[in-house]
Each structure stands twice: as C-alpha cells, then as structure tokens.
C-alpha cells in the first residue's frame, strides 16, 4: 500500500494514541504484578512498561492508512448522510491523502467555497500550497470573510506567505494566529475532545517552530530561540522537538542559498 505522508500535526496525534495503546498493556501487566509480587513488583513493571511504550512511540515514524475499499465505503456513506462543510472537508482530505487525487479534492472544495466555512477554506488552501499553487491558495484564503479572525486561516496564510518569501507578513499572521488560538482555541473539527486538544497543541507547536524559522531569516535570533523552545515544550514526543541550535544554523544557510 502506498505510504501516506501525514502532516506533522496529525502524526503527533497518532503517535500519542500509539503510546496510550501500548501503555494500556503496561497497566494491565503492572496490575497482575501487583497482585502476584506486591507493590514494588507492580511499580517496577509499570515503570519499565511505560518507558518501553515511550521509546516505541519515539521510534514510530509512520502509520499505515486505512484499507482503501473500507475507507471509500465510509466516505460514501458519510457524504450521502451529511453534506455540511465539515463532512466535505474530511471527504476532500481523504481524497487527497488516501487516494492521491488532488484534482478531485480541489474541485470538490471549490464547489463549496461559497459557504465561507473556515475549515473547508483552510483545507483547500493547504492542498493548493502542497500542490505548488501558493498564489492561488493565498487569494482564496484572503477572500474568506474570516481570514483575519480564524486561527487556522491565519496560520495557513502564514505558511503560504513564508513559501513565497514574504517573511514579515508571515510572522504577523503566525503571531496573530497564536494570539487568537490562546484566546478561544482552534475551531472544532468534529473530533473527540482529547483529539481536539492534541491537535491544538500540535498546531500551536508547529506555528512556534515555523515562527522560529522566520525570525532566523529576519536575523532576530533571541525571538527564534524563544519560539523554538516554546514549540518544543508543547510536544510530549521528544522525537518531534526541534534542535534550536541546528534550526538557527540550517534555516539561515538555506535562506542564503535560495
């Protein structure tokens, strides 16, 4: 099966749930050890189990996507029962990531743009950016009436502006996105509240890390370090932390080469 390249925000959620899945076995094993060998034995098994679960999470780099036929059936059933913007955004994301059909995903999202739904517009802008259509993505994002009050729309505009090397504008978008996200959070995407919380943390971490890269380009190194560390502290998974010293060095070199 063709490997799906998930965004780091989605990968983080998957890795945390993978850790929790493994940790469940550690808890059961520690309960048995507690019953058989007493308190010390139970705590020892729990500690070792949690450590091994965490190491396994750190080493996990990818996850297999759902089986395509099953996904297609679920998609068809969902879209036939509900055509709200959230369902359309999910449907288009599955078309793009699972079935690798960018043209169909873009066409579907464009049909529902008049709804002005922030999540739907963000999904379209993100796909267009990944397909190398940054200017088109920026135009669509800014046409949305929520473009300067929705954290996701703001952060996506920031990524587009960074891609086209409008760094000061990108910084403004990212900073405003963080401010609004801290005030009222990211919009609900229909996920369970635990998943929503993990996504919020991972999106905020990504914004901090991207801001760090932007500030390096602007040669504001104290702010770059601050945002790099702020992004790291939001992530439970150390493998997704950014090495602040290497970020400062590599980003500066890459920007000078371009």
C-alpha positions in Angstrom: 0.0 0.0 0.0 1.3 3.5 -0.9 2.6 5.3 2.2 0.6 8.4 3.3 2.6 11.4 4.1 0.7 12.9 7.1 1.2 16.4 8.3 3.3 16.6 11.5 0.2 17.7 13.5 -1.7 14.6 12.5 1.4 12.4 13.0 1.8 13.7 16.6 -1.8 12.7 17.5 -1.3 9.3 16.0 1.9 8.8 18.0 0.3 9.9 21.3 -2.5 7.4 20.8 0.0 4.7 19.9 1.8 5.4 23.2 -1.5 5.2 25.1 -2.4 1.9 23.3 0.9 0.4 24.4 0.7 1.9 27.9 -2.6 0.1 28.4 -0.8 -3.2 28.3 1.7 -1.9 30.8 -1.1 -1.0 33.2 -2.6 -4.5 32.9 0.8 -6.1 33.4 1.5 -4.0 36.4 -1.9 -4.9 37.9 -1.0 -8.6 37.6 2.5 -8.0 39.0 0.9 -6.0 41.9 -1.3 -9.0 42.7 1.4 -11.6 42.4 4.5 -9.8 43.7 3.3 -6.8 45.7 3.6 -3.1 45.4 7.3 -2.9 44.4 6.9 -5.5 41.7 3.8 -3.7 40.3 5.5 -0.3 40.2 8.6 -1.8 38.6 6.6 -3.5 35.8 4.6 -0.3 35.3 7.7 1.9 35.1 9.5 -0.4 32.7 6.4 -0.8 30.6 5.8 2.9 30.3 9.4 3.5 29.4 9.3 0.9 26.6 6.0 2.3 25.4 7.5 5.8 25.2 10.6 4.5 23.4 8.4 2.7 20.9 6.5 5.9 20.3 9.7 7.8 19.7 10.8 5.3 17.1 7.5 5.1 15.3 7.8 7.3 12.2 4.8 6.4 10.1 1.4 4.7 10.3 -0.4 2.6 7.6 -3.5 4.3 6.2 -6.9 2.6 6.4 -7.8 0.0 3.7 -9.0 1.9 0.6 -12.2 -0.1 -0.1 -13.3 0.3 3.5 -12.4 4.0 3.5 -14.3 4.5 0.3 -17.5 2.9 1.7 -17.3 5.0 4.8 -16.7 8.2 2.8 -19.7 7.4 0.5 -22.0 6.7 3.5 -20.9 9.9 5.3 -21.3 12.2 2.3 -24.7 10.7 1.5 -26.0 11.4 5.0 -24.4 14.8 5.6 -23.1 17.5 3.3 -22.1 20.1 5.8 -18.7 21.9 5.3 -17.0 19.7 7.9 -18.0 16.5 6.1 -16.9 18.0 2.8 -13.5 19.0 4.2 -13.0 15.5 5.6 -14.1 13.9 2.3 -11.6 16.1 0.3 -8.8 15.4 2.8 -9.3 11.6 2.3 -9.4 12.0 -1.5 -6.1 13.9 -1.3 -4.2 11.9 1.3 -5.6 8.3 1.0 -6.5 8.2 -2.7 -3.9 10.7 -4.1 -6.5 12.5 -6.2 -5.6 16.2 -5.8 -7.7 17.5 -8.8 -10.9 15.9 -7.4 -10.2 17.1 -3.9 -9.6 20.7 -5.1 -12.7 20.6 -7.4 -14.9 19.4 -4.6 -13.7 22.0 -2.1 -14.0 24.9 -4.7 -17.7 23.9 -5.2 -18.4 24.6 -1.5 -16.3 27.8 -1.1 -19.5 30.0 -1.1 -20.2 28.6 2.4 -17.2 30.6 3.7 -16.5 27.8 6.2 -13.0 28.4 7.7 -12.1 24.7 8.0 -13.2 24.0 4.4 -11.2 27.0 3.1 -8.2 26.1 5.2 -8.2 22.6 3.7 -8.4 23.9 0.2 -5.6 26.4 0.8 -3.4 23.7 2.4 -3.9 21.4 -0.5 -3.2 24.1 -3.1 0.0 25.0 -1.2 1.2 21.4 -1.2 0.5 21.3 -5.0 2.7 24.3 -5.6 -0.1 26.8 -6.2 0.8 29.3 -3.5 -0.6 32.4 -5.1 -4.0 30.8 -5.8 -4.1 29.5 -2.2 -3.4 33.0 -0.8 -6.1 34.5 -2.9 -8.7 32.0 -1.8 -7.7 32.3 1.9 -7.9 36.1 1.9 -11.3 36.1 0.1 -12.8 34.3 3.1 -14.6 36.8 5.4 -13.0 35.0 8.4 -9.5 35.3 7.0 -8.2 37.6 9.8 -10.2 36.3 12.8 -9.8 32.5 12.4 -6.6 30.9 13.8 -6.4 28.2 11.2 -6.9 30.5 8.3 -4.3 32.9 9.7 -1.7 30.1 10.2 -2.3 28.7 6.7 -1.8 32.2 5.2 1.4 32.4 7.2 2.7 29.2 5.6 1.8 30.4 2.2 3.5 33.8 2.8 6.6 32.1 4.1 6.6 29.9 0.9 6.6 33.0 -1.3 9.2 34.6 0.9 7.1 37.4 2.4 8.5 36.8 5.8 7.4 39.9 7.8 3.8 39.3 6.6 4.1 35.6 7.5 5.3 36.5 11.0 2.4 38.8 11.5 -0.1 36.1 10.5 1.5 33.5 12.8 1.7 35.8 15.8 -2.0 36.7 15.3 -3.0 33.1 14.9 -1.2 32.2 18.2 -2.9 35.1 20.0 -6.4 34.1 18.8 -5.7 30.4 19.5 -4.8 31.2 23.1 -7.9 33.3 23.5 -10.5 31.0 22.1 -8.7 27.9 20.7 -8.8 26.5 17.2 -12.2 25.7 15.6 -13.7 22.3 16.4 -13.2 19.8 13.6 -15.7 17.3 14.9 -13.1 15.2 16.6 -13.2 13.8 20.2 -12.2 16.4 22.7 -9.0 14.6 23.5 -8.0 14.5 19.8 -9.1 18.2 19.5 -6.8 19.1 22.4 -3.8 17.2 21.0 -4.4 18.8 17.6 -4.5 22.3 19.2 -1.2 21.7 21.0 0.5 20.3 17.8 -0.8 23.1 15.6 0.5 25.7 18.1 3.9 23.9 18.3 4.1 24.0 14.5 3.4 27.7 14.5 6.0 28.3 17.1 8.6 26.3 15.2 7.8 28.0 11.9 8.0 31.4 13.6 11.5 30.4 14.8 12.5 29.8 11.2 11.0 33.1 10.1 12.8 35.0 12.9 16.1 33.4 11.9 15.6 34.7 8.3 14.9 38.1 9.8 18.0 37.7 12.0 16.1 38.1 15.2 17.8 35.2 17.0 16.5 35.7 20.5 12.9 35.5 19.3 13.8 32.5 17.1 15.2 30.6 20.2 12.2 31.6 22.3 9.7 30.3 19.7 11.7 27.1 19.1 11.7 26.3 22.8 8.0 27.2 23.2 7.1 24.8 20.4 9.1 22.0 21.9 7.5 22.4 25.3 4.1 21.8 23.8 5.0 18.4 22.5 5.1 15.2 24.6 7.1 13.4 21.9 10.8 14.3 22.1 11.4 13.0 18.5 9.3 15.9 17.2 11.3 18.5 19.1 13.5 20.9 17.1 17.1 21.3 18.0 17.2 25.1 18.4 20.9 25.5 17.6 20.6 23.5 14.3 17.4 25.3 13.4 19.2 28.7 13.7 22.1 27.4 11.6 20.3 25.4 8.9 17.5 27.9 8.3 19.9 30.8 7.8 22.1 28.8 5.4 19.2 27.5 3.4 17.7 31.0 3.0 21.0 32.5 1.9 21.4 29.8 -0.7 17.9 30.5 -2.1 
